[in-house]
């Protein structure tokens, strides 16, 4: 059965993976810092999480997003 609907790829791209991994590292560091009551590190981790999302956006704009010009397309 063939469909004319274009598959979006569900975010499987270098840009998405980079954004999620950097953000998760920031959240993990921030959680530990919050429990240990290290306020400056909580804010630094929040900044790292934000940097992760900005990095993902920038990589997507540079062609590393879903269906980007610099990504390899997989045939299913």
C-alpha positions in Angstrom: 0.0 0.0 0.0 1.5 3.3 -1.1 0.9 6.6 0.5 1.6 10.2 -0.7 2.2 11.4 2.8 5.8 12.4 3.3 7.5 10.7 6.3 8.9 13.3 8.7 11.6 11.1 10.2 10.4 11.5 13.8 13.5 13.7 14.7 16.1 11.1 13.9 18.8 13.5 12.9 22.2 14.7 14.1 20.7 18.0 15.2 17.9 16.4 17.2 20.3 13.8 18.9 22.8 16.5 19.8 20.1 18.8 21.3 18.6 16.0 23.4 22.0 14.6 24.6 23.3 18.1 25.6 20.0 19.0 27.3 19.9 15.7 29.2 23.4 16.2 30.5 22.5 19.7 31.6 19.3 18.4 33.4 21.2 15.6 35.1 23.9 18.0 36.3 21.3 20.5 37.4 19.4 17.8 39.4 22.4 16.7 41.3 23.4 20.3 42.0 19.9 21.1 43.2 20.0 18.2 45.6 23.5 19.2 46.9 22.4 22.8 47.1 25.0 24.2 44.8 23.1 27.2 43.4 25.7 28.4 40.9 25.9 25.0 39.3 22.1 24.7 39.0 22.1 27.9 37.0 25.1 26.8 34.9 23.3 23.5 34.2 20.2 25.5 33.2 22.4 27.4 30.8 23.9 24.2 29.4 20.4 22.9 28.8 19.5 26.1 26.9 22.7 25.8 24.9 21.7 22.3 23.9 18.4 23.4 22.4 20.1 26.4 20.6 22.8 24.0 19.3 20.1 21.7 17.9 18.3 24.6 16.2 21.6 25.9 14.7 22.5 22.4 13.4 19.1 22.0 11.9 19.5 25.4 10.1 23.0 24.3 8.9 21.4 21.2 7.2 21.8 18.5 9.8 18.1 18.3 10.7 15.4 15.9 9.4 15.6 15.9 5.6 18.6 18.3 5.8 21.0 18.8 2.9 23.8 17.3 4.9 22.1 14.2 6.3 21.9 10.7 4.7 18.4 9.6 3.8 17.5 6.0 4.6 15.3 4.0 2.3 12.8 1.8 4.1 
